[in-house]
Amino acid sequence: MDFESSYPVKTVSRAAARKRSGKMRIMWFVVGTSFGIGCASALTSLFDAPAVQTAAVAPAAIAPSAPVPAVEEASKEVALVMPDGKPVEAEPEPQEIAKAEDAAYPKAVDLKVENGDTLISLLTDTGASYIEAQSVVDSIGKVYDPKKLDIGQKIAVQLHKNPDSPSTPLIASVILPTSLTSSLQVTRTADDGFSVKKIEAATQHKIARSGGVINSSLYETAAAGGVSPALISELITAYSYDVDFQRDIKQGDAIDVLYERVETEDGTVIGQGNMIYAQLNLGDRNLRIYRYVDGNGGIDYYNERGESVRKALLRTPVNGARISSGFGMRNHPILGFTKMHRGVDFAAPTGTPIYAAGDGTVEMVGRKGGYGNYLRIRHNGKYASAYAHISRFASNLKPGQKVKQGQIVAYVGDTGMATGAHLHYEILANNEQVNPANVKFKNGNVLAGKELAAFRKNVARIESNLASIPNGSILALAEAQKRGLIN
Ligand SMILES: [Zn+2]
C-alpha cells in the first residue's frame, strides 16, 4: 500500500515537480543546441534530464560512413560545429539506434513514467517512430486524456519487427492503466491504425473492522489496523467539528472503524470504500458517527440522534496542528507586554495547508500590517473567519470568490509579526473577534420524519452487527450483503 499517494499535498508537489522538470528540459534543450554538444554531457549530469538523446548528434550528421563515436568522445569533437560556425542540429542519440538494431522483435517493453515524460516521448524512447507514437496517442485521445500520466505509472508496450525498417519497430499494442482497476488496451489494426478498448478488472467490496487503543496518535492506531490514509483523513475531518485532536485525545482513548475495502478477485487490496461507522472513545465522551445517504442522495456522517457532524465552522482549520496560544490575555512574544490575543494560534510547519473553516465568500486577501499575509472569509451576515501569517494563498484566490468548507485556501507561514510558522485563526461575530471555544455552532443538518426513521433503521442494523464482527475481521461480500451492510 502506498501511504503517501492519497495525500493531496503530495499530488500538488508532484505536479509542480513535473512543471519544473518540463521547464528545465526546454531550457536545457535550448542551451544544448545553441552551444553545441560540448556542454551537453555536463548539463545532462546537472539536470539528470531524460531527454539526453535530443541533443546528441546522429552519425549521419558527422560523416555518413564514419564509425559511431561514443557520447563522451563526441562531446569533445570539434567537427560537431558546422563550417559556417553554426552548431549541429539535434538528432536522436546514436547509441539508442544501435540498441534498437540489436533488439530482437517481437519484444515487450515496460515503461515507467518519470518527470517531464509525455506519452509520445515514452513511446518514441522504445525506438518506435514519432508517427507511430502520435497515432497511438491520437487513438487514446478519443477516450482518455493522454496528458494524465502519473510519475511512476507503468505502461506496457509490445513491439513488432518492421519489415521496411528493422531499426524502427512497429507498435503492436500498448496497455495504459487509467486507475487501480481499469486500463486502456491499444491494439494495432490490420490497416496499420490503432483501436482502443477499456478493460475493467473485476473487484469486490468487503467489510472490515479496525481499531484499538490510542497510544501515540489516532492516525498511527488506525494505520496500524490497515485503514488507508485517505479514510483516516475522512475520519479526522468528520470528527474535527467536535474534537480538538491535539488537546482532547489522550493515551488510552480508543478508535473503532467499520469500513468497506475493495479487493481484486485475487484478494489484492486496491483501495478502501466508504467508512460506515466509527466510534471515538475519549474517556469522558463516546462519539459514534454513522454514514447515511439521505433521500436527496446527500451523504453525511451523523451522530446517533440524526444530527450531522458537520458544523457551521471548523474549530481547527489545519490538520495535525497543535494550539500554541489560545484566545485571551497573554504576554506578547514580540512586543513583550501583556496584550489581548484575539485569536487562536496553531503551530504548524510553513506550507501546511489551511482549510476554509466554512462555506463562504473571500472578503479580504493580501498584506495587513502585523498579520502579514491575511485572508478573511465571510460565512454569513454574522460570522467571518480570518487567517494570518500566511506564507502563500491558494492560486487565483481573490475577493468575492466563493469557497467551500474544507477547501485549501492558503498555507501556513510566518509573515508579519510572528516568531515562527503558525496559523493565527480568528472567528469574528459581527466584526468582533470572539473566542472560538465559546461559539456554539449548530449542527449542519438534522434528520426528521421519514429520514430520521430510515436513519434509525440503518443505525440499528449496524449496531446489531457489531457484536459479531470482532476487531480485525473482514466480511466477504456475500456475508456483508446478507447482513445489509453493503448493497
Ligand atoms: Zn495569534
Boltz pocket constraint, residues with backbone or C-beta under 6 A from the ligand:
constraints:
  - pocket:
      binder: B
      contacts: [[A, 325], [A, 341], [A, 343], [A, 344], [A, 345], [A, 423], [A, 424], [A, 425]]
      max_distance: 6.0
